[in-house]
């Protein structure tokens, strides 16, 4: 028997059947599916038993008598019950794409690797937007004799997009933390990498991670509104780094801390301004205390926006400039004015001269966190007014000459470009400006997600710019949402009769658009607003 797939479930009767069927559909490579019900109080257990009755001995059900409080214990139960040479993990609300197990198993056997890993995609539901997880690791097939040969492997903390040789896990005593332990996969993955396995990576999609933001109970990765979630993440990360250090893998510990700055820290900083004052103070205290223990080399190794966020955190004893920090933590990052100096050193602000923006003069121009203000003008003549800010003289040296804007449909990925427009230098020399005409009517339904009766709902578009310079440099900044046009507009349209356009700022302050067309869409949106207000 080659592969055992362990599916864990708790109170997820609605989705667990789809997960189990996706594992069974993998074909002969999967000898058994072991579904562990963590003492659910809904009908999850009954759903699993009915599936087992239909599919026979290839599907085995483990019913826990008490809820473990986490994901680690039921996964460990599944490994103990497994009989396959290899084991793979699947959560009850996710699925395995067709061919996933074959791709991983082939790589593991061909290269003699006890661990094989592949690409994972986060799929937003119900919309369907897909975002690759850590795509840089899985652009092409690769084999590493040890994780030390490629420390960036620590960036992928997931346990579910990987295949593990079961006897290898047991021989090295590798298991998940038991009980109520959030972010248990951080620790499990650290234990795996610290055991120095040969790893085979494939570019194939092997896991689809479903993201349901409207779910009644958010998943662990989305349940970030309480500071306890951040405390749990810090604890798991601290434990993972300790595992690397104690096992002598200093390079992996270094990479894990740099990854924390570039990923974890930036993600939470983007949301920090939306939290309450008590949360902000406690988050700042906890994070400042943790980052203070990082080595200077770990800070320097992080990309500039992440490093500068950490510099501000360490220089200020209490939360400061949260909106400006959110923009810097965005992807791509934006450093908003004013641009202060202490002597000749670029610093965060006159109030925080100790937060040096180190490396400002050496960061490649195309990686600078430049700011482009975008003011939507919606009316008889629709346009985007753009203002590109200078950044400590670096842009003037490159010589910005023109700008284009791409509108990318959030679900389908379709790109609608706005025409290339010349940039005009402001008299002050501190900025360049341009005005780009926009046909919002051309965006309604242009994403390709409309149904037979017109768009199923507003089309959402994200905007990015391409700034071309005299020296050949091309910058790809996001757009900062500004101006009074950030509201819902109703426009007459010869093509659609009625057009609804809503420019808005995302959580990190980037400009995005919602566009809907036709009287039906207008009525449905108005009806939803009435229901919410009632």
C-alpha positions in Angstrom: 0.0 0.0 0.0 1.6 3.3 -1.1 -0.2 6.3 0.3 -2.5 6.9 3.2 -4.4 10.3 3.2 -5.4 11.5 6.6 -8.4 13.8 6.6 -9.3 15.6 9.8 -12.7 17.0 10.6 -14.5 18.8 13.3 -18.1 20.1 12.9 -17.8 20.3 9.1 -20.5 18.0 7.8 -21.1 20.4 4.9 -17.6 20.1 3.4 -16.0 16.9 4.6 -17.6 14.8 2.0 -16.0 16.8 -0.8 -12.6 16.5 0.8 -12.8 12.7 1.3 -14.1 12.2 -2.3 -11.1 14.3 -3.6 -8.7 11.9 -1.8 -10.5 8.8 -3.0 -10.5 10.1 -6.6 -6.6 10.1 -6.6 -6.7 6.6 -7.9 -4.6 3.5 -7.2 -1.8 5.6 -5.6 -4.0 6.1 -2.5 -4.5 2.8 -0.8 -6.5 4.2 2.1 -8.2 7.3 3.3 -8.3 7.7 7.1 -10.9 10.3 8.2 -10.5 11.4 11.9 -13.6 12.9 13.4 -12.5 15.0 16.4 -15.6 14.4 18.5 -17.9 16.6 16.3 -21.2 17.8 17.7 -22.9 18.1 14.3 -23.5 15.3 11.8 -19.9 15.1 10.6 -19.5 11.6 12.1 -22.6 10.3 10.5 -21.6 11.8 7.1 -18.3 10.0 7.3 -19.9 6.7 8.3 -22.2 6.8 5.4 -19.3 7.5 3.0 -17.4 4.6 4.5 -20.4 2.3 3.9 -20.4 3.3 0.3 -16.7 3.1 -0.4 -15.8 0.1 1.6 -12.5 -0.7 3.4 -10.5 1.9 1.4 -12.1 4.6 3.7 -11.6 4.1 7.4 -13.2 6.3 10.1 -11.6 7.1 13.4 -14.1 8.6 15.9 -12.4 10.4 18.8 -14.3 10.3 22.1 -13.3 13.9 23.1 -12.4 17.0 21.2 -8.7 17.7 21.1 -9.0 21.4 20.7 -6.6 21.5 17.8 -5.5 20.0 14.5 -2.4 18.2 15.8 -3.9 15.4 17.8 -6.3 14.1 15.1 -3.5 14.2 12.6 -1.3 12.2 14.9 -4.1 9.7 15.4 -4.3 9.3 11.6 -0.6 8.6 11.3 -0.8 6.0 14.0 -3.8 4.3 12.2 -2.1 4.5 8.8 -0.6 1.5 7.0 0.7 3.1 3.8 4.4 3.7 3.1 3.6 7.4 2.7 1.2 9.7 4.4 -0.4 13.0 3.3 -2.7 15.4 5.2 -6.0 17.0 4.1 -8.3 19.4 6.0 -12.0 18.8 5.8 -12.8 22.1 4.0 -10.1 21.7 1.3 -9.5 19.4 -1.6 -6.7 17.5 -3.4 -6.6 18.4 -7.1 -6.6 15.5 -9.6 -3.2 13.9 -10.0 -1.8 15.5 -6.8 -0.8 12.2 -5.1 0.7 10.8 -8.3 2.9 13.8 -8.8 4.2 13.7 -5.2 4.6 10.0 -5.1 6.5 9.9 -8.4 8.9 12.5 -7.2 9.5 10.8 -3.9 10.2 7.4 -5.4 12.3 8.7 -8.4 14.6 10.7 -6.1 14.6 8.6 -3.0 13.2 11.4 -1.0 11.3 10.8 2.3 9.6 14.2 1.8 8.0 15.6 -1.4 6.3 18.9 -1.8 4.2 20.7 -4.4 2.3 23.9 -5.2 -0.6 25.0 -3.1 -3.2 27.5 -4.2 -5.5 29.6 -2.0 -9.0 29.7 -3.6 -11.3 32.4 -2.3 -14.9 31.2 -2.1 -17.5 31.7 -3.4 -15.8 34.1 -5.9 -13.1 31.6 -7.0 -10.1 34.0 -7.0 -6.9 31.9 -6.7 -3.6 33.1 -5.2 -0.5 30.8 -5.3 1.1 30.0 -1.9 4.9 30.6 -1.9 5.1 30.4 -5.7 8.8 31.1 -5.8 9.5 27.7 -4.3 7.6 25.7 -6.9 8.3 27.4 -10.2 10.2 24.3 -11.4 11.1 20.8 -10.2 14.0 20.6 -7.7 15.8 18.2 -5.4 17.7 19.2 -2.3 19.9 16.7 -0.4 19.2 18.7 2.8 17.1 21.8 3.6 20.3 23.6 4.4 21.0 23.6 0.6 17.9 25.9 0.2 17.0 27.7 3.5 14.1 29.5 1.7 12.2 26.2 2.3 11.3 27.5 5.7 8.9 30.0 4.0 6.5 27.1 3.3 5.1 26.3 6.8 2.2 24.2 5.5 2.1 20.5 6.2 -0.7 19.7 3.7 1.0 20.2 0.4 3.6 17.5 1.2 4.0 13.7 1.1 5.9 12.1 4.0 7.4 8.6 4.3 5.6 7.3 7.4 8.4 5.1 8.8 10.8 8.1 8.4 8.5 10.3 10.5 8.3 7.6 13.1 12.0 6.9 13.1 12.7 10.6 13.8 10.0 10.9 16.4 8.3 13.6 14.3 4.7 14.4 15.3 2.4 17.4 15.7 2.0 19.2 19.0 -0.9 17.7 20.9 -4.0 19.4 22.2 -5.0 23.0 21.8 -2.0 24.3 19.8 -2.6 27.0 17.2 -0.3 27.0 14.1 0.8 23.5 14.8 2.1 23.1 11.3 4.8 25.7 12.0 6.3 23.3 14.6 5.7 20.1 12.6 7.4 21.6 9.5 10.3 22.8 11.6 10.7 19.3 13.0 10.6 17.8 9.5 13.3 20.2 8.2 15.5 19.9 11.2 15.7 16.1 10.6 17.5 17.0 7.3 15.6 14.9 4.8 16.2 14.8 1.1 13.4 16.8 -0.5 11.8 16.6 -3.9 9.8 19.6 -5.1 7.3 19.6 -8.0 5.6 22.5 -9.8 2.3 20.6 -10.0 -0.7 21.9 -8.0 -1.1 19.3 -5.2 -3.4 21.1 -2.8 -6.3 23.6 -3.0 -6.7 25.6 0.2 -10.2 27.0 0.4 -10.6 30.4 2.0 -14.2 31.2 3.2 -14.1 34.7 4.6 -17.8 34.8 5.1 -17.9 31.6 7.1 -19.8 31.7 10.5 -16.6 30.5 12.2 -13.4 31.7 10.5 -10.5 29.4 10.0 -7.4 29.8 12.2 -5.6 31.8 9.5 -8.5 34.2 9.2 -9.4 34.5 12.8 -7.0 37.4 13.6 -9.2 39.9 15.4 -8.1 38.9 18.9 -4.5 39.4 20.0 -4.5 35.8 21.3 -4.1 34.7 17.7 -0.9 36.7 17.3 0.3 35.4 20.6 -0.2 31.9 19.4 1.6 32.7 16.1 4.6 34.2 18.0 4.7 31.2 20.3 4.7 28.7 17.3 7.3 30.7 15.5 9.5 31.0 18.5 9.3 27.2 19.0 10.1 26.6 15.4 13.2 28.8 15.5 14.3 27.0 18.7 14.0 23.6 17.0 16.3 24.8 14.2 18.8 26.3 16.7 18.9 23.3 19.0 19.5 20.9 16.0 22.4 23.0 14.7 20.6 24.4 11.7 21.6 28.0 12.2 21.0 28.9 8.6 17.4 27.7 8.8 16.8 29.6 12.1 18.2 32.8 10.4 15.9 32.2 7.3 12.9 31.6 9.5 13.3 34.9 11.4 13.8 36.8 8.1 10.6 35.1 6.8 8.8 36.2 9.9 9.6 39.9 9.1 8.8 39.6 5.4 5.5 37.6 5.8 4.0 37.4 9.3 4.9 40.9 10.5 3.9 42.6 7.3 0.5 40.7 7.2 -0.5 41.8 10.7 0.9 45.4 10.3 -1.4 45.9 7.3 -4.4 45.2 9.5 -3.2 46.9 12.7 -4.8 50.2 12.2 -8.2 48.5 11.9 -7.9 47.1 15.5 -8.9 48.6 18.8 -6.5 50.6 20.9 -6.1 47.9 23.5 -5.3 45.4 20.8 -2.8 47.8 19.2 -0.9 48.4 22.4 -0.7 44.8 23.4 0.3 43.7 19.8 3.0 46.4 19.7 4.4 45.3 23.1 4.5 41.6 22.2 6.0 42.1 18.8 8.6 44.7 19.9 9.7 42.3 22.7 10.1 39.4 20.2 11.8 41.3 17.4 14.3 42.8 19.9 15.8 39.3 20.2 16.6 39.2 16.5 20.2 39.5 15.3 21.1 42.5 13.2 22.0 40.2 10.3 18.5 38.8 10.3 17.0 42.3 10.0 19.4 43.3 7.2 18.6 40.1 5.3 14.9 41.1 5.1 13.6 43.1 2.2 13.6 46.9 2.7 9.9 47.4 3.6 9.9 44.6 6.2 13.2 45.8 7.7 12.0 49.4 8.0 8.8 48.3 9.6 10.9 46.5 12.2 13.1 49.5 12.7 10.0 51.6 13.5 8.7 49.0 15.9 12.0 48.9 17.8 12.4 52.7 17.9 8.9 53.4 19.3 7.7 52.2 22.6 4.1 52.5 21.7 2.1 52.3 18.4 2.8 55.1 16.0 2.0 56.0 12.4 -0.1 52.9 11.9 -1.6 54.1 8.6 1.8 54.9 7.1 3.1 51.5 8.3 0.2 49.7 6.7 1.1 51.3 3.4 4.8 50.3 3.8 3.7 46.7 4.7 1.5 46.5 1.6 2.5 44.4 -1.4 4.1 46.2 -3.2 5.1 48.4 -0.3 4.7 52.2 -0.4 6.7 54.7 1.7 4.5 57.7 2.1 5.8 61.2 2.6 7.1 63.2 4.5 10.6 62.0 3.8 12.8 62.9 6.8 16.5 62.9 7.4 18.8 62.9 10.4 22.0 64.5 9.2 22.2 62.9 5.8 20.6 59.6 6.9 17.0 58.8 5.6 14.9 58.1 8.7 11.3 57.3 9.3 10.3 60.7 10.7 11.7 63.7 12.6 10.1 62.2 15.8 11.8 58.8 15.3 15.4 59.6 14.1 16.5 56.2 15.5 14.4 54.4 12.9 16.9 54.6 10.0 15.8 53.6 6.5 19.0 51.8 6.0 20.0 50.8 2.5 17.9 53.5 0.9 20.8 54.4 -1.4 21.5 50.8 -2.4 18.1 49.3 -2.9 17.6 48.7 -6.7 15.4 51.4 -8.1 12.8 48.8 -9.4 12.5 47.5 -5.8 12.0 50.8 -4.0 8.7 51.3 -2.1 7.6 54.2 -4.2 4.2 55.9 -3.7 1.8 56.7 -6.5 -1.3 58.5 -5.3 -4.4 57.7 -7.4 -7.4 59.9 -7.3 -10.4 58.5 -9.2 -12.5 61.0 -11.0 -16.0 59.7 -11.8 -18.4 61.7 -13.8 -19.0 62.9 -17.3 -15.3 62.4 -18.0 -13.8 59.6 -16.0 -10.1 59.4 -15.2 -7.4 58.5 -12.8 -5.2 61.4 -11.6 -1.8 60.0 -10.6 1.0 61.6 -8.6 4.4 59.7 -8.4 6.4 60.9 -5.3 10.1 61.4 -5.4 12.0 59.2 -2.9 15.2 60.8 -1.5 16.4 61.7 -5.1 16.5 58.1 -6.3 13.7 58.5 -8.9 15.1 61.7 -10.4 18.3 59.8 -11.1 16.3 57.1 -13.0 14.2 59.7 -14.8 10.5 58.7 -14.9 8.9 59.4 -18.3 5.6 57.5 -18.6 3.1 55.5 -16.7 0.6 52.7 -17.6 -2.0 51.2 -15.3 -3.3 47.6 -15.4 -6.7 46.7 -14.0 -6.7 43.0 -13.0 -9.9 41.2 -12.4 -9.8 39.7 -8.9 -11.4 36.4 -9.9 -10.4 35.6 -13.5 -7.1 37.4 -13.6 -8.0 39.1 -16.8 -6.0 42.3 -17.4 -7.4 45.5 -18.9 -4.6 48.0 -19.6 -5.0 51.8 -19.6 -3.0 53.6 -22.2 0.6 54.7 -21.7 0.7 58.4 -20.6 3.6 60.8 -20.3 4.5 61.9 -16.8 4.9 65.7 -16.2 7.4 66.8 -13.6 5.9 69.0 -10.9 7.4 72.5 -10.5 8.6 71.6 -7.0 10.6 68.7 -8.4 9.2 66.4 -5.8 6.7 64.5 -7.9 5.5 63.6 -11.4 1.8 63.7 -12.5 -0.4 62.2 -15.2 -4.1 61.9 -16.0 -5.3 58.6 -17.5 -8.8 58.4 -19.1 -10.9 55.5 -17.9 -13.9 53.8 -19.6 -15.6 52.2 -16.6 -18.3 50.9 -18.9 -15.7 48.7 -20.6 -15.0 47.0 -17.2 -18.6 45.8 -16.5 -18.6 42.1 -17.2 -15.1 42.3 -18.8 -13.7 39.9 -16.3 -15.5 37.0 -17.9 -17.4 36.0 -14.8 -20.9 37.2 -16.0 -23.8 34.8 -16.3 -26.4 34.6 -19.0 -28.5 37.4 -17.4 -25.5 39.7 -17.0 -22.9 40.0 -14.2 -23.5 37.8 -11.2 -22.4 40.7 -9.0 -20.0 43.6 -9.1 -16.7 42.9 -10.9 -13.8 43.7 -8.5 -10.6 45.0 -10.1 -7.2 45.6 -8.5 -4.9 48.3 -10.0 -1.1 48.4 -10.4 1.1 50.8 -12.4 4.1 50.5 -14.6 6.4 53.5 -14.5 9.0 53.6 -17.3 12.3 55.5 -16.8 14.9 57.0 -19.1 17.5 54.6 -17.8 15.4 51.6 -18.8 14.1 50.9 -15.3 10.5 49.8 -15.0 8.8 50.3 -11.6 5.6 48.3 -10.7 4.1 50.1 -7.8 0.6 49.7 -6.4 -1.7 52.7 -6.3 -2.6 54.5 -3.1 -6.3 55.4 -3.0 -6.9 59.1 -2.4 -9.5 61.8 -3.0 -13.2 62.4 -2.6 -14.1 59.9 -5.4 -13.8 56.9 -3.0 -17.5 56.2 -2.9 -20.3 54.6 -4.9 -21.3 56.4 -8.1 -24.3 55.8 -10.4 -23.7 56.7 -14.0 -25.9 56.7 -17.1 -24.6 54.4 -19.8 -25.6 54.0 -23.4 -24.3 50.5 -23.4 -25.7 49.3 -20.0 -28.4 51.9 -19.2 -27.0 52.2 -15.6 -23.5 51.8 -14.4 -22.5 51.4 -10.7 -18.8 52.3 -10.0 -17.2 52.2 -6.5 -13.6 53.1 -6.1 -12.4 52.1 -2.7 -9.3 51.6 -0.5 -8.4 48.1 0.5 -7.2 47.2 4.0 -3.6 48.3 3.1 -4.8 51.5 1.4 -4.5 50.3 -2.2 -7.0 51.5 -4.8 -9.5 48.9 -6.1 -12.7 49.2 -8.0 -16.1 47.5 -8.0 -18.1 47.9 -11.2 -21.7 46.6 -11.9 -24.0 47.2 -14.8 -27.7 47.3 -15.7 -30.8 48.1 -13.7 -31.0 44.6 -12.3 -27.5 44.9 -10.7 -28.4 48.3 -9.3 -31.6 46.9 -7.8 -29.9 43.9 -6.2 -27.2 46.0 -4.7 -29.8 48.5 -3.3 -31.8 45.6 -1.9 -28.8 44.2 -0.1 -28.1 47.6 1.4 -31.7 47.9 2.6 -31.6 44.4 4.1 -28.4 45.3 6.0 -29.8 48.5 7.3 -33.0 46.8 8.4 
